[in-house]
C-alpha cells in the first residue's frame, strides 16, 4: 500500500446529492433554506463519498455564516469559460458577504 487514495468512480446525481444534504443540514439549523436554484439531473462522475464531503463542507460554512437564509444554486455550465465565470461570481458574492462594506 503506497498510501494513495483509490477513488470509487461512479455516476452521481449531483443535484440530488446537494439538495438532500442541504435539507438534512437545515434540520439542525434555524436558518431558512432555498434550493429552488438547483438544476435537476446534473450528473457527475466521481467518488460519491468525497463529493459528499465537499458539499457538506460548503454547506457547513454556508449555514455557519449566513444571516438568515442559505441559498443553494447548481447549474450546468456550457463550457469552461462559463464555469469560470460562475466561480468568479460566487467568490465575489462570498467576499461581499464577509466584508459588506467593500
C-alpha positions as CSV (number, residue, x, y, z in Angstrom):
1,X,0.0,0.0,0.0
2,X,1.6,3.3,-1.1
3,X,-0.8,5.4,0.8
4,X,-2.7,6.6,-2.3
5,X,-6.4,7.1,-2.2
6,X,-8.3,4.9,-4.5
7,X,-11.3,6.7,-6.0
8,X,-14.5,4.8,-6.4
9,X,-15.7,6.4,-9.6
10,X,-19.4,6.2,-10.3
11,X,-22.2,8.3,-11.8
12,X,-23.6,10.5,-9.1
13,X,-26.8,12.6,-9.3
14,X,-25.1,15.7,-8.0
15,X,-28.3,17.7,-8.0
16,X,-30.0,15.2,-5.7
17,X,-26.9,14.9,-3.5
18,X,-26.8,18.7,-3.0
19,X,-30.5,19.1,-2.2
20,X,-30.6,16.1,0.1
21,X,-27.5,17.2,2.1
22,X,-28.8,20.8,2.3
23,X,-32.2,19.6,3.6
24,X,-30.6,17.4,6.2
25,X,-28.3,20.2,7.4
26,X,-31.2,22.7,7.5
27,X,-33.0,20.4,10.0
28,X,-30.2,21.2,12.5
29,X,-30.3,24.9,11.9
30,X,-32.6,27.9,12.5
31,X,-31.8,29.3,9.0
32,X,-34.2,29.2,6.1
33,X,-33.2,27.1,3.0
34,X,-33.8,27.8,-0.6
35,X,-32.8,25.1,-3.1
36,X,-35.0,26.3,-6.0
37,X,-31.8,27.3,-7.9
38,X,-30.6,23.7,-8.2
39,X,-31.0,22.4,-11.7
40,X,-32.3,18.9,-11.6
41,X,-30.5,15.9,-13.1
42,X,-26.9,17.2,-13.1
43,X,-24.8,14.0,-13.2
44,X,-21.1,13.8,-12.4
45,X,-18.6,11.0,-12.4
46,X,-16.7,10.8,-9.2
47,X,-16.3,9.3,-5.7
48,X,-19.7,9.8,-4.0
49,X,-18.2,9.9,-0.5
50,X,-15.7,12.5,-1.5
51,X,-18.3,14.6,-3.3
52,X,-20.5,14.3,-0.2
53,X,-17.6,15.6,2.0
54,X,-17.1,18.5,-0.4
55,X,-20.7,19.5,-0.4
56,X,-21.1,19.1,3.3
57,X,-18.0,21.4,3.9
58,X,-19.5,24.1,1.7
59,X,-22.9,23.8,3.3
60,X,-21.5,23.8,6.8
61,X,-19.8,27.1,6.0
62,X,-22.9,28.5,4.4
63,X,-25.1,27.6,7.4
64,X,-22.5,28.9,9.8
65,X,-22.1,32.3,8.2
66,X,-25.5,33.0,6.6
67,X,-27.5,35.7,8.4
68,X,-31.0,34.1,8.0
69,X,-31.1,32.0,4.8
70,X,-28.9,29.6,2.8
71,X,-29.5,29.7,-1.0
72,X,-28.1,26.7,-2.9
73,X,-27.6,27.1,-6.7
74,X,-26.4,24.5,-9.0
75,X,-26.3,24.9,-12.8
76,X,-24.6,23.0,-15.5
77,X,-22.1,25.2,-17.4
78,X,-22.0,25.0,-21.2
79,X,-18.2,25.3,-21.3
80,X,-15.1,26.1,-19.2
81,X,-15.4,29.9,-19.7
82,X,-19.0,29.8,-18.3
83,X,-17.8,27.6,-15.4
84,X,-15.0,30.1,-14.6
85,X,-17.5,33.0,-14.7
86,X,-19.8,31.2,-12.3
87,X,-16.9,30.5,-9.9
88,X,-15.8,34.2,-10.1
89,X,-19.4,35.3,-9.3
90,X,-19.5,33.0,-6.3
91,X,-16.2,34.3,-5.0
92,X,-17.2,37.9,-5.4
93,X,-20.5,37.2,-3.6
94,X,-18.7,35.4,-0.8
95,X,-16.3,38.3,-0.4
96,X,-19.2,40.8,-0.2
97,X,-20.9,38.6,2.5
98,X,-17.8,38.5,4.6
99,X,-17.0,42.2,4.0
100,X,-20.3,44.0,3.4
101,X,-18.8,47.5,3.4
102,X,-16.5,46.8,0.4
